[in-house]
Each structure stands twice: as structure tokens, then as C-alpha cells.
Amino acid sequence: MVTRFAPSPTGYLHLGHVRSALQGWRAARRAGGRFLLRIEDIDPARCRPEYRAAIEEDLRALGLDWDGPVRVQSGHLAEYRRALDLLAGRGLLYPCFCTRAEIAREIARSGTAPHPARPGEAGPEGPVYPGTCRRLDPAERARRLAAGEPHALRLDMAAALATLDGPLSYEEQGRGRLRCDPARFGDVVLARKDAPASYHLCVTHDDALQGVTLVTRGEDLRAATDIHRLLQMLMGWPEPRYAHHPLLLGPDGKRLAKRDGAKPVRELLRDGLSPGAILALAEGTAPPA
Ligand code: GLU
């Protein structure tokens, strides 16, 4: 059993984090396995080193200890690049030069098309990309690349799905096998203009590299699992099991997150709450403070 907690250091540790971490930590400790800590700081605009330090400090304060060194994604960019190069070498990626505004204009102009492309329809990550740069004339594409025009790398979803032998699914703890439908994302971005690789690529790369066998995370990331299973199949990476936990809700029934006024763990500790009380809050076995 190898589990992990993989926060992005974009803020202080909060109860939702603690729930994911605790679930992974317990599963590993009960099975005599390993619990890993990984810092997913691939987005330079949103991540800050002081949050990383604070997250580690708060986990320690709660008694959630991890095994081995912390993997920090920003230190492994060449590894993600290699994975992208492999996909590109198989013709599964293309450069996308579009700005958000251009994408919105193209969606408005072209209307919607039939499934599975469904450009413009709301996918789990927003409107599905209309495929403008997938259809770019090769000479035009080469010219813009040679000119150093900033671009993202998108997965050619139809081409990627065509490489599969059958439908995709994953094992959700306690629920059996669940079917995936990655087509609803359209051509997802695997490397952004402003970040060298995307969450989807890095998380699946690292889960494979680190031998993670059970992924514990919030229900909000369930949809992303469809993309993750696709990437695992494309890259020949092993398939972990998944346990998506319900999101913590505040007394008003809304998602308990920092923006809703929920206090970060360090403030709860400062208020005098014991680590045990904070773990109980995170698991929903005590009413929110
Ligand atoms: N880094 C992601 C986040 O903080 C979570 C990654 C995962 O557990 O798959 O939202």
C-alpha cells in the first residue's frame, strides 16, 4: 500500500486537505505501507514556497508523518518534458496558440458540433476547446513555432481515444469499477503557456513513478480521474485504486473552503483546538467550529 497527499501550495492547510491526507495516512499506516508527501507547485503564478513550509509544519503538528523525502514537482520539469515528448512523438499532442478570448470568439462563431467533439459545451474544465489549432495548416504551425509564439500543448483527444482497445474505467474503493468518459473534456491542455506541464500530466506521472497504489482525494477531483486513466493507458503507467471523499460542507451546506471563511489549520491550532479535535472536524465526526 502506497498512498500520498499531494497539495498545491497555494494557501495554508485547511480541513479539506486534512481529510485527504488523513485518509491516505490511515490507509498506509493500517496496511504497514508508505504514506508520501508531494508538493504540486507546477503553477508558478499560484504557488508560494512559504505555503509549502507551512503545510509541512501543520501536518507535523497534526501527527500526520510521511515516509521518505518530499517530492517537489518544480524540481522535476525535465521528467514531465520527457513524458510530453513521448506523447508528441506519437502524434498525440499539438501546439495551441489561442488566447482565451480567441477561443471564446471561435466558440461563439462556430456554434456547437455533434458528440464527441462538442466544442463550446461545458466540459468539466469549462467550455470544450473548438479544435482551431488542431486544424492549423502544418506550414502555418511550423512558422508560428519557429517564430517562438507562446503556445500550450493540447492532447488530441480523438487520436488518443483511437489508440485504446476498449472503454476506460477505474476501481473506486467501496463502489467497484466506474466507467470513464474523457471525451467530454475535449482536447485538454497538458502543458500551459505559463506553466511547463499541467496538473493532469504531473499527477499521473508522479503517481506512477512513486508507485502509488491508492489515490485519496476530494470528490471535486473525480472528473479529472477520467483524464488520468487515459494518460495512464497512453503512457503504460500502472493503474492505482481511487478513494474520492465527500467534500466538507459548512453549516450553510456550502463547500467548506478558505474563501467561505473556514479557518486554516494553523489558526484552529492557535485558537487552542487539539490535533485530535481538528482531525475529527476534518473527518466530519465533529460539528464545524
Ligand atoms: N494538487 C492537487 C490539489 O491540491 C491535488 C492532487 C491530487 O490529489 O490528485 O488540488
Residues whose N, C-alpha, C, O or C-beta is under 5 A from the ligand:
A	BS01	LIG	A6 P7 S8 E40 V203 T216 R217
